[in-house]
Amino acid sequence: MAAKKEHRIEIRNKKASFDYEFLETYEAGIVLVGTEIKSIRMGKVSLVDSFCYFVGNELFVKGMNVAKYFWGSWGQHEPLRDRKLLLTKKELKHLHQTVKEKGLTIVAVKLFINDEGFAKLVIALARGKKSFDKRASIKEKDIRREMERGD
């Protein structure tokens, strides 16, 4: 019997780490419909400009683009629909209070498939960086790159 080929799906939001300073991270489940999980397993997802918001006591992610499944027919999903996130009540309450009081935001950082086959979204409580903070991170990245080349 042939061994199952290990194929890890991990989609990152690289722009978020450049624009925001992450304070806390959480791992949330996602409510998916139709052929969304098949598109995610194929890696057809974009997290650019995605963020989270509250409706009542529920957390939703907006701007996460899950492309339509190529082989799907009548059961296709809406690519840019808002998707509900699954967190514990304690985590939801903490996030809701923090975002309301301090003017912080919640951004999607990474999407992956865990060992059980469920899609998980890593979200971060984040504070926006100012332009001088962005310049400093670019400078650090360039210095690190030069050090690696020099060795």
Disulfide bonds with the S-S distance in Angstrom:
none
